[in-house]
Amino acid sequence: MGPGLTYAHWLGTVPGVAENNDRFGAAAKLVDTNADGRAEVIVGAPGENADAGSVWVFKSTSSGVTPTGSFTFGAGTLGMVSTRAQLGSTFN
C-alpha cells in the first residue's frame, strides 16, 4: 500500500460489508505468506460480526499491495467459538 492508497471494505475494493464497530485495521502485520519475497499485508477487524472478528490478507505483487485477490476469514471459518473471539485484535 503506497502513499495515498486506502483499502477498506466499505469502499467496495475489499471483500465484506462494513458494520458499525468493525474496527477494520485495528491490527496489521506484514508477512510473506507465499514465500515469493514480497510481504502481504494482514489486517484485523476484531469487531466484525459482533466481536467474532475477521482477518483480511492483501496480496503483494511486483507493483505493490493490491486488493485484487485479497481474501478474508473469520473465527467460525477456523472452527473457533466465534462469540466475542475478536479474531484480528493483535498479531504476534
Backbone bond lengths (Angstrom), bond angles and torsions (degrees), N, CA, C in turn:
res aa  C-N    CA-C-N  psi(-1)  N-CA   C-N-CA  omega(-1)  CA-C   N-CA-C  phi
1 M - - - 1.429 - - 1.518 107.67 -
2 G 1.272 115.64 111.34 1.442 120.02 -178.62 1.516 112.07 -84.63
3 P 1.321 115.75 175.34 1.460 119.51 178.15 1.528 110.35 -56.72
4 G 1.300 116.72 136.89 1.451 121.47 177.15 1.514 115.16 83.46
5 L 1.328 118.41 -2.44 1.465 121.13 178.48 1.515 110.01 -94.30
6 T 1.317 115.55 135.93 1.452 120.86 177.74 1.515 108.58 -129.73
7 Y 1.315 116.46 127.56 1.454 121.94 174.62 1.514 107.64 -118.30
8 A 1.309 115.79 126.04 1.458 120.16 179.45 1.509 108.38 -151.66
9 H 1.319 116.61 141.70 1.454 117.41 -175.16 1.508 113.24 -70.17
10 W 1.318 119.27 -11.68 1.464 120.43 174.58 1.531 111.63 -86.54
11 L 1.330 118.31 -6.88 1.464 120.88 177.79 1.524 112.56 -90.93
12 G 1.320 117.23 -4.28 1.453 120.28 178.88 1.517 114.49 83.88
13 T 1.330 117.84 0.88 1.459 120.42 179.12 1.520 112.09 -95.58
14 V 1.311 116.41 -6.92 1.458 122.20 -175.62 1.527 108.75 -128.71
15 P 1.329 117.97 141.25 1.474 119.51 179.11 1.523 112.17 -58.85
16 G 1.308 115.99 146.03 1.457 121.33 175.88 1.515 112.48 110.86
17 V 1.299 114.17 171.92 1.463 122.22 179.93 1.518 107.97 -122.68
18 A 1.310 116.07 132.85 1.470 120.37 179.88 1.518 110.83 -67.40
19 E 1.308 114.98 140.76 1.460 122.78 175.15 1.517 107.43 -130.67
20 N 1.317 117.20 154.20 1.456 119.73 174.84 1.524 109.38 -58.49
21 N 1.312 116.13 138.07 1.477 123.05 176.12 1.517 114.94 65.34
22 D 1.340 118.78 26.52 1.471 121.76 174.27 1.524 111.61 -61.70
23 R 1.329 115.22 -37.61 1.466 123.21 -176.16 1.533 111.47 62.39
24 F 1.342 115.21 39.77 1.459 121.89 176.67 1.521 109.03 -57.57
25 G 1.325 116.89 124.44 1.454 121.47 -178.79 1.514 114.30 93.53
26 A 1.332 117.52 6.37 1.467 120.72 179.32 1.526 111.37 -59.64
27 A 1.317 116.74 -29.73 1.463 122.03 175.78 1.522 107.42 -139.30
28 A 1.317 116.53 147.06 1.459 121.40 177.82 1.524 108.94 -149.43
29 K 1.323 115.12 150.42 1.459 119.67 -179.94 1.520 108.94 -153.35
30 L 1.310 116.59 147.50 1.460 122.25 173.53 1.519 108.57 -97.12
31 V 1.334 116.48 126.82 1.464 121.50 -179.21 1.527 108.41 -144.45
32 D 1.316 116.84 131.68 1.462 120.29 174.86 1.528 107.97 -83.36
33 T 1.319 116.60 85.85 1.462 121.85 -172.57 1.516 114.10 -72.82
34 N 1.328 117.53 -23.10 1.466 119.61 -177.14 1.526 113.28 -116.75
35 A 1.319 117.31 13.89 1.470 124.15 174.50 1.528 113.27 56.20
36 D 1.350 116.93 36.73 1.464 119.82 178.05 1.522 112.17 -99.16
37 G 1.328 117.20 5.90 1.452 121.59 179.90 1.521 113.97 86.73
38 R 1.330 117.12 0.78 1.471 121.75 178.33 1.522 109.00 -119.34
39 A 1.310 116.64 134.21 1.463 120.47 -178.52 1.524 111.11 -83.26
40 E 1.332 115.29 128.33 1.461 121.06 171.20 1.529 107.43 -81.17
41 V 1.333 115.65 157.57 1.466 120.37 178.02 1.521 107.86 -101.76
42 I 1.318 115.95 122.71 1.459 122.93 178.37 1.532 106.41 -103.18
43 V 1.334 116.50 125.92 1.463 121.41 -176.13 1.521 109.66 -125.65
44 G 1.324 116.29 133.04 1.458 121.22 179.19 1.515 112.73 -102.64
45 A 1.320 114.87 149.22 1.466 122.71 172.66 1.524 106.64 -135.51
46 P 1.335 117.15 80.89 1.461 120.44 -173.31 1.525 114.93 -65.08
47 G 1.315 117.91 -16.08 1.459 120.52 179.60 1.519 114.29 -92.01
48 E 1.338 116.83 -4.49 1.468 121.68 -178.90 1.530 110.65 -57.12
49 N 1.306 116.11 140.37 1.471 122.91 177.20 1.532 112.12 52.28
50 A 1.323 115.05 58.44 1.475 121.99 175.78 1.528 112.37 56.91
51 D 1.324 115.79 47.59 1.470 123.75 176.71 1.528 114.87 73.23
52 A 1.325 118.44 13.21 1.471 119.80 172.03 1.527 108.73 -70.27
53 G 1.337 116.37 -39.68 1.456 121.99 177.35 1.512 113.24 90.22
54 S 1.324 114.96 152.22 1.462 123.02 176.46 1.516 109.42 -146.77
55 V 1.325 114.97 161.49 1.458 122.51 178.70 1.524 107.97 -129.09
56 W 1.327 116.73 138.27 1.460 122.67 175.65 1.511 108.65 -112.68
57 V 1.335 115.91 144.21 1.460 122.25 175.28 1.526 107.17 -119.98
58 F 1.342 115.71 119.72 1.460 121.92 178.35 1.519 108.97 -100.90
59 K 1.310 116.02 125.05 1.465 122.27 -179.09 1.520 110.81 -67.06
60 S 1.323 115.08 149.65 1.444 122.17 175.92 1.522 108.20 -114.20
61 T 1.331 116.22 135.42 1.461 121.89 179.65 1.526 108.87 -125.13
62 S 1.305 116.45 178.98 1.464 119.74 177.26 1.526 111.46 -64.58
63 S 1.338 117.04 -19.52 1.468 121.98 178.01 1.517 112.56 -92.38
64 G 1.319 117.76 -7.48 1.466 121.77 -178.75 1.515 111.58 124.20
65 V 1.296 115.68 -169.03 1.466 122.10 -178.54 1.524 108.70 -80.35
66 T 1.332 115.84 141.56 1.458 120.54 -177.77 1.525 110.81 -137.87
67 P 1.324 117.34 147.57 1.467 118.96 173.35 1.533 111.81 -77.05
68 T 1.341 117.31 -15.81 1.459 120.61 178.06 1.520 109.32 -64.06
69 G 1.316 116.27 124.27 1.459 120.39 -178.82 1.516 113.65 83.47
70 S 1.331 116.93 2.92 1.459 118.71 177.59 1.523 109.17 -69.76
71 F 1.315 115.47 158.96 1.462 119.61 179.33 1.518 109.47 -145.86
72 T 1.321 114.31 165.76 1.455 120.70 -178.32 1.520 109.96 -136.33
73 F 1.303 115.34 155.56 1.462 120.82 172.25 1.515 108.81 -148.03
74 G 1.314 115.59 152.84 1.457 121.55 -178.81 1.510 112.07 -117.41
75 A 1.307 115.08 178.65 1.465 121.37 -179.06 1.526 111.20 -57.72
76 G 1.326 117.37 -43.69 1.463 121.13 179.81 1.518 112.76 -62.58
77 T 1.332 116.87 -33.78 1.465 121.73 178.17 1.524 110.93 -60.84
78 L 1.317 116.13 -33.10 1.464 121.72 -177.70 1.522 112.98 -89.30
79 G 1.334 116.08 1.60 1.455 119.95 -179.49 1.515 113.53 80.02
80 M 1.315 116.63 14.99 1.464 120.84 178.48 1.518 109.90 -85.26
81 V 1.312 116.45 156.91 1.452 120.50 169.84 1.517 104.85 -69.03
82 S 1.316 116.57 118.32 1.458 119.05 -170.78 1.528 114.20 -86.20
83 T 1.300 118.69 -13.06 1.458 119.86 -178.33 1.524 110.54 -61.53
84 R 1.317 115.34 110.61 1.455 123.92 178.45 1.537 113.78 54.76
85 A 1.321 117.12 30.46 1.467 120.80 178.24 1.533 111.68 -65.88
86 Q 1.328 117.25 -29.70 1.454 124.54 -178.66 1.533 112.51 52.25
87 L 1.334 115.41 44.25 1.458 120.85 175.20 1.523 108.85 -55.85
88 G 1.309 117.23 136.18 1.458 121.55 -179.94 1.516 114.22 89.59
89 S 1.328 117.59 10.18 1.460 119.29 179.67 1.532 111.88 -76.04
90 T 1.331 116.50 -25.09 1.470 120.95 178.55 1.523 108.34 -159.05
91 F 1.321 115.72 154.14 1.463 122.44 174.95 1.517 108.42 -128.88
92 N 1.306 116.93 139.33 1.464 121.06 177.72 1.507 110.38 -97.47
